[in-house]
Amino acid sequence: MARFVMSYLLLFFSLGVSVAAENNTDPAQGSLERVTANQNTIEQIRAAFEEAMKKDSFAELEPYIAEDFNGTMVTGEHVTGLEGLRSFHAKLRRFLGNGGSYQPKLRPSWAKFYDEVAIVSGSTDEQLVLGTGTKFELVSNWLAVLMDHNGSWKLARFQATLEPFNNPFVGKRIEKTRFYFGGAGLAIGLVVGYLLTMLPRGRKSP
């Protein structure tokens, strides 16, 4: 009798573990196959975005951009649609100059997929080299919203921010400001010194 009861309990426990394992899936994330597919989607968008920025070609990125896409780039500029991304990239190329390059490395760190919406966040290691050889290395943070369009995930919203204190562009601006103000101070000092030498001196008492 004891052996029968023990066998029954073991069977019940095994069934309970099996049911728990089957139900231990986030309903929003879906099955393992769906999670894998979602991860593949993020990787495909990441690779397409990096290639578009490096090669100045948006053919691979276009299938992943929603028609009503809008976003705020790391510079604070607002863009709309694929043409907005192209325009932003053209401005970036002009800023870099001939021989310049832009090498972004996106690092998705968190993602949550729902039925028709997904939220993805991460950071980007960005390397910009001007045509003059000057190099900038930045780290930006971003948040992206994907929408399900007839079974295909597309980028609908994008927001990027740049850490203000470790920003090399700000550092360059401060250096220039110090240079200009330092030069202006020197010039003012020279002018004042010259004017003082030109002032009439009072006669000494006999």
C-alpha positions, 0 to 999 in steps of 0.5 A: 500500500505504501509503495502504491501511494509513493508511486502515485505521488511521484506520478502526480509530482511528475505531471505537475512539473511537466505542466508547470514547465509548459506554462512557464512561458511569458504569454507576451513572449510566446513560444521558444520559436517565437522568441528566437524569431524575435531575436533574429528580427532584432539582429537583422534590423541591427545589421541592416542599420549598421550597413546603411550607415557604413555604406551609405546604402539604405536598400537593406534597411528599407524593408524594416522601416515603417511608412510612418517612422519618425525618430530623434537622432543622437544630434537632437534632429527629428527625422520622418520616414526613410527619406528623413534617415537618408537626409540625416545621413547625408548631413553627417557625411558632409560634416565628416568631409572627404575621406571621413567615415562613420562606424556605428556598433549597435548593442541591443540590451533589452527587448519586450515583444507584445502582440503587435508592439515591441520595445527594444533598448540599448546603446551604440558605440559610435566612431566618427573620423573626419576627413582631417583625421580627427577621431571622435568616439561616442556612446549613445543610448537609444529606445526603439519601438517596433510594430507588427505589419502583416507579420513583419516587424518594422521600426516605427519610433526611435529615440537616441540620446548622448551622454552630455558630460563625456561628449567629445563634441562638447569638449571641442567646443569648450576648448575653442571657447577657451582659446577664443576667450584667452586670445581676446583677453590677451588682445585686450591686455595688450591694447590696455597696456598700449593705451596706458603708455600713451597717457600723458604723465604728470610733471614732477614737482621741482 
